[in-house]
Amino acid sequence: MEASARIAKNTTYLTVASIIQKIISFGYFAIVAKTLGDAQLGKYTFALAFSSIFIIFMDFGLGPLLTREGAKDESKLEGFLQEMLSVKFVLMAASLVFMIASIHVADAVFERVDSTDVLLVYIGSVIIIFDTLTFSLFSIFRAVRRLFWEALAIIIYQSTILGVGLFFLYNNFPLPYILGALLAGSVVQFIYLYIIFRLKAHLHFRFKWSWKTTRRILALSAPFAIAGIIFRLNGSVDSIMLKIMAGDSYAGWYGLSFKLVFALTVFPGAFATSYFPAVSTYFKNAKHKLHEAFESGFVYMCILSFPIVAGVAILGDDIILTVWDEAWTASIQALWILIIAVPFIFANYPVGNFLNAVDKQKLNTVNMFIALAVNIVLNSILIPHYTFIGAAIAVVASSIVLVLLGIPWVYRIAPFQIGYLTKKISIIAFAASIMAFVLFFIQHTYPLLISILIGILIYGAALYLLNGITNNDLSSLKKAILRKGSS
């Protein structure tokens, strides 16, 4: 009971912190976009996307490995920490050199990469140094199951960015200072966590390096690293290719819509926090219930994602023009296309986490790699002709491919009821269509927030009246998530 209570508390801490972080982050990004304009936002998003790739090489899966090994035996945590940080410092140095060399090569080869981009990437390199060190501290607290400090650090980080960033924006500081606000957040977060680490963990670091240890650690961390690299590239490659092949303004228009869509993943992300251990326990103790867990999770994702698609299809232009202004009209087209990917992005949380939970993580990584390849190939073909619209189409296609690759394997492992899911999806889609129909006629009658609230109420009522969600569904979801597979 004590362990279950701790898991519940940790899940709550991170879920609440993640939601607060997403809200602050999106609000701040909205102000940044409106203040900077499309071209400067393109440079801002390019620098972050480019830098973010190299943080995976700096960590190379060592964070999850430290958490896993430390959780197995806390008495050996200090030894694991010393070995892995020693390896990480070498990886950080190598990644930093390669990152700086890469941006200078890009500056020399691509005419749309200039000295300002190089400076911003330099700032980004300092940011990811602090971030990867912070992630190591996160890993330690996760190993000892003390996630309150991580949750508080997330809020401190985002609040610092908001405060420093607003000061720079409203005093008309140049673009490097705006990116510097993220650096301020990373530094403050690291200092805070390091102080907590010194006070609470009572662990000490001593540089320990040997080729034998390094090879062993990198072999263990490689599966985590490969999955992380693929995931990071999937979220960054379109912005980088768009910047290089089309220019800053197109990257800015696309970046705004992309941020708006992917801010919504806080909901399936919070769900996955509990879904993954639930499926893992079912797989070990009650395989006959695996299909119920998947069905509940899949239906839940449909319930969340379908009204988002319907709502944005009707109100997408109002959202862009209300939150920003006419200068961002071009982003509406990208938003309407990207929103099509949302049901598939949401659906991949139960699909991908299911495969990882039943020891098919290698298969899931291969599926992610195929989806990434589709994304890169389509971007290469479409961006030269359709710019940011092509990038949005590539995201939709790769999201669909990823789900289609995973679903047959889920069915092979836990044959789910196709008829049941088809019925549920049809009802949910019809309820979302009713909401869209009403919103179409009232969209210019009420303020945007009122229209959104009306849409939510109509969707909820339609879903309930159509038996799209019943007490049995809620009970099944509760068992799958909260009881974690007890037979």
Secondary structure in CASP SS format (residue, H / E / C, confidence):
PFRMAT SS
TARGET T0000
AUTHOR 0000-0000-0000
METHOD secondary structure of the structure
MODEL  1
M C 1.00
E H 1.00
A H 1.00
S H 1.00
A H 1.00
R H 1.00
I H 1.00
A H 1.00
K H 1.00
N H 1.00
T H 1.00
T H 1.00
Y H 1.00
L H 1.00
T H 1.00
V H 1.00
A H 1.00
S H 1.00
I H 1.00
I H 1.00
Q H 1.00
K H 1.00
I H 1.00
I H 1.00
S H 1.00
F H 1.00
G H 1.00
Y H 1.00
F H 1.00
A H 1.00
I H 1.00
V H 1.00
A H 1.00
K H 1.00
T H 1.00
L H 1.00
G C 1.00
D H 1.00
A H 1.00
Q H 1.00
L H 1.00
G H 1.00
K H 1.00
Y H 1.00
T H 1.00
F H 1.00
A H 1.00
L H 1.00
A H 1.00
F H 1.00
S H 1.00
S H 1.00
I H 1.00
F H 1.00
I H 1.00
I H 1.00
F H 1.00
M H 1.00
D H 1.00
F C 1.00
G C 1.00
L H 1.00
G H 1.00
P H 1.00
L H 1.00
L H 1.00
T H 1.00
R H 1.00
E H 1.00
G H 1.00
A H 1.00
K H 1.00
D C 1.00
E H 1.00
S H 1.00
K H 1.00
L H 1.00
E H 1.00
G H 1.00
F H 1.00
L H 1.00
Q H 1.00
E H 1.00
M H 1.00
L H 1.00
S H 1.00
V H 1.00
K H 1.00
F H 1.00
V H 1.00
L H 1.00
M H 1.00
A H 1.00
A H 1.00
S H 1.00
L H 1.00
V H 1.00
F H 1.00
M H 1.00
I H 1.00
A H 1.00
S H 1.00
I H 1.00
H H 1.00
V H 1.00
A H 1.00
D H 1.00
A H 1.00
V H 1.00
F C 1.00
E C 1.00
R C 1.00
V C 1.00
D C 1.00
S H 1.00
T H 1.00
D H 1.00
V H 1.00
L H 1.00
L H 1.00
V H 1.00
Y H 1.00
I H 1.00
G H 1.00
S H 1.00
V H 1.00
I H 1.00
I H 1.00
I H 1.00
F H 1.00
D H 1.00
T H 1.00
L H 1.00
T H 1.00
F H 1.00
S H 1.00
L H 1.00
F H 1.00
S H 1.00
I H 1.00
F H 1.00
R H 1.00
A H 1.00
V C 1.00
R C 1.00
R C 1.00
L C 1.00
F H 1.00
W H 1.00
E H 1.00
A H 1.00
L H 1.00
A H 1.00
I H 1.00
I H 1.00
I H 1.00
Y H 1.00
Q H 1.00
S H 1.00
T H 1.00
I H 1.00
L H 1.00
G H 1.00
V H 1.00
G H 1.00
L H 1.00
F H 1.00
F H 1.00
L H 1.00
Y H 1.00
N C 1.00
N C 1.00
F C 1.00
P C 1.00
L H 1.00
P H 1.00
Y H 1.00
I H 1.00
L H 1.00
G H 1.00
A H 1.00
L H 1.00
L H 1.00
A H 1.00
G H 1.00
S H 1.00
V H 1.00
V H 1.00
Q H 1.00
F H 1.00
I H 1.00
Y H 1.00
L H 1.00
Y H 1.00
I H 1.00
I H 1.00
F H 1.00
R H 1.00
L H 1.00
K H 1.00
A H 1.00
H C 1.00
L C 1.00
H C 1.00
F C 1.00
R C 1.00
F C 1.00
K C 1.00
W C 1.00
S C 1.00
W H 1.00
K H 1.00
T H 1.00
T H 1.00
R H 1.00
R H 1.00
I H 1.00
L H 1.00
A H 1.00
L H 1.00
S H 1.00
A H 1.00
P H 1.00
F H 1.00
A H 1.00
I H 1.00
A H 1.00
G H 1.00
I H 1.00
I H 1.00
F H 1.00
R H 1.00
L H 1.00
N H 1.00
G H 1.00
S H 1.00
V H 1.00
D H 1.00
S H 1.00
I H 1.00
M H 1.00
L H 1.00
K H 1.00
I H 1.00
M H 1.00
A C 1.00
G C 1.00
D H 1.00
S H 1.00
Y H 1.00
A H 1.00
G H 1.00
W H 1.00
Y H 1.00
G H 1.00
L H 1.00
S H 1.00
F H 1.00
K H 1.00
L H 1.00
V H 1.00
F H 1.00
A H 1.00
L H 1.00
T H 1.00
V H 1.00
F H 1.00
P H 1.00
G H 1.00
A H 1.00
F H 1.00
A H 1.00
T H 1.00
S H 1.00
Y H 1.00
F H 1.00
P H 1.00
A H 1.00
V H 1.00
S H 1.00
T H 1.00
Y H 1.00
F H 1.00
K H 1.00
N H 1.00
A C 1.00
K H 1.00
H H 1.00
K H 1.00
L H 1.00
H H 1.00
E H 1.00
A H 1.00
F H 1.00
E H 1.00
S H 1.00
G H 1.00
F H 1.00
V H 1.00
Y H 1.00
M H 1.00
C H 1.00
I H 1.00
L H 1.00
S H 1.00
F H 1.00
P H 1.00
I H 1.00
V H 1.00
A H 1.00
G H 1.00
V H 1.00
A H 1.00
I H 1.00
L H 1.00
G H 1.00
D H 1.00
D H 1.00
I H 1.00
I H 1.00
L H 1.00
T H 1.00
V H 1.00
W C 1.00
D C 1.00
E H 1.00
A H 1.00
W H 1.00
T C 1.00
A H 1.00
S H 1.00
I H 1.00
Q H 1.00
A H 1.00
L H 1.00
W H 1.00
I H 1.00
L H 1.00
I H 1.00
I H 1.00
A H 1.00
V H 1.00
P H 1.00
F H 1.00
I H 1.00
F H 1.00
A H 1.00
N H 1.00
Y H 1.00
P H 1.00
V H 1.00
G H 1.00
N H 1.00
F H 1.00
L H 1.00
N H 1.00
A H 1.00
V C 1.00
D C 1.00
K C 1.00
Q H 1.00
K H 1.00
L H 1.00
N H 1.00
T H 1.00
V H 1.00
N H 1.00
M H 1.00
F H 1.00
I H 1.00
A H 1.00
L H 1.00
A H 1.00
V H 1.00
N H 1.00
I H 1.00
V H 1.00
L H 1.00
N H 1.00
S H 1.00
I H 1.00
L H 1.00
I H 1.00
P H 1.00
H H 1.00
Y H 1.00
T H 1.00
F H 1.00
I H 1.00
G H 1.00
A H 1.00
A H 1.00
I H 1.00
A H 1.00
V H 1.00
V H 1.00
A H 1.00
S H 1.00
S H 1.00
I H 1.00
V H 1.00
L H 1.00
V H 1.00
L H 1.00
L H 1.00
G H 1.00
I H 1.00
P H 1.00
W H 1.00
V H 1.00
Y H 1.00
R H 1.00
I H 1.00
A C 1.00
P C 1.00
F C 1.00
Q C 1.00
I H 1.00
G H 1.00
Y H 1.00
L H 1.00
T H 1.00
K H 1.00
K H 1.00
I H 1.00
S H 1.00
I H 1.00
I H 1.00
A H 1.00
F H 1.00
A H 1.00
A H 1.00
S H 1.00
I H 1.00
M H 1.00
A H 1.00
F H 1.00
V H 1.00
L H 1.00
F H 1.00
F H 1.00
I H 1.00
Q C 1.00
H C 1.00
T C 1.00
Y C 1.00
P C 1.00
L H 1.00
L H 1.00
I H 1.00
S H 1.00
I H 1.00
L H 1.00
I H 1.00
G H 1.00
I H 1.00
L H 1.00
I H 1.00
Y H 1.00
G H 1.00
A H 1.00
A H 1.00
L H 1.00
Y H 1.00
L H 1.00
L C 1.00
N C 1.00
G C 1.00
I C 1.00
T C 1.00
N H 1.00
N H 1.00
D H 1.00
L H 1.00
S H 1.00
S H 1.00
L H 1.00
K H 1.00
K H 1.00
A H 1.00
I H 1.00
L H 1.00
R H 1.00
K C 1.00
G C 1.00
S C 1.00
S C 1.00
END
